Amino acid sequence: MKKLYTYLIVFILFSGFIQAQNPVLTASDWFLEDLYVNGNSNLPSSINYITYNVELSFTDTGTNYQFETSVCPGAADIAGTFVYPNATTNTMTLQFVAQTLALCCDPNPNGIQNPDQDCLDLAGYSGMYMQFFATGISLDFHYDIATLGITNTTTLTITNPNGDYARYGSVPLSIDEVTSEIDVLLAANPVRDRLILKGSDIDYITDITIYDLSGKKLLNTNLYDEFIDIKTLKSGMYLLQIKLYDKMKTIRFIKE
């Protein structure tokens, strides 16, 4: 009988340490980079009305994590609560989520016959973002936090019970490059099949490498001739690393 009590006490003590706060989640705001739903990547940049960063913030209430996010500042806010993470499985249970109904644009400014398609696209994206969370009420969401050494930034990937995921970065999408003395820029961003560079240092490039956000090398060349062919890359966000002898510059870009 004493053995049984001992096991129970050990189990209770061990269980108490499983759920705990993760300070990285609340240390700063997170910025949505990709919403992957039903096998498709849905970039915020693909919506014309999303000209700002879609932020996600966590607040530690002392009993759980409250979160808030929105694709439309001041309207259609999504808010809810997660149970403290399970430290052994990197999961956290969604307790509650809700969304306000207001929109930040008028889908029918000129009547139903002439709807604003960009506004309708925004409403659709907002609904899809809400559904990403709502599909898993009372279920576990998996999360992964990784540091990308190439840019010294952190990514947060939250995966819902259906396998869909939202990926966030620790820096705003508007900050697309690491400070550098190299005068090489992207001629356009987002891009389609060709990555075109501009700047006074193009002729001095010694190495060009493209990575995905996990740090995996996808392309490498030491020559630049008018453009870089990226037709084989899937839609999403990537890192372009440019070297000029002992100098280096990293630029984030979006492939549509």
Number of C-alpha atoms within 10 A of each C-alpha: 6 7 8 9 10 11 12 12 12 12 11 11 11 11 11 10 11 15 18 15 18 15 10 11 18 17 12 14 17 24 22 25 26 21 23 19 18 10 9 11 17 20 19 21 19 15 18 12 18 17 13 15 20 20 20 21 17 23 15 17 9 8 11 18 23 20 17 17 23 21 29 23 15 11 15 21 19 23 20 19 22 24 20 21 22 19 14 10 11 16 22 23 18 22 17 16 20 15 19 12 9 12 18 15 16 13 19 14 12 10 9 9 8 10 14 16 12 16 21 17 16 23 23 13 20 20 15 15 20 21 14 22 24 18 14 19 18 14 15 20 22 19 19 12 16 13 16 13 10 16 17 9 13 17 21 21 19 21 21 23 15 12 14 17 23 21 20 24 23 19 17 17 21 10 10 15 17 15 11 11 10 19 11 19 19 16 12 14 16 16 16 16 14 14 20 17 17 14 12 10 14 19 12 14 18 17 16 20 16 22 18 16 22 14 15 11 12 14 15 13 12 11 15 16 9 12 13 16 13 16 12 8 16 13 17 20 19 21 24 20 20 23 17 16 10 6 12 18 21 22 19 23 21 21 19 18
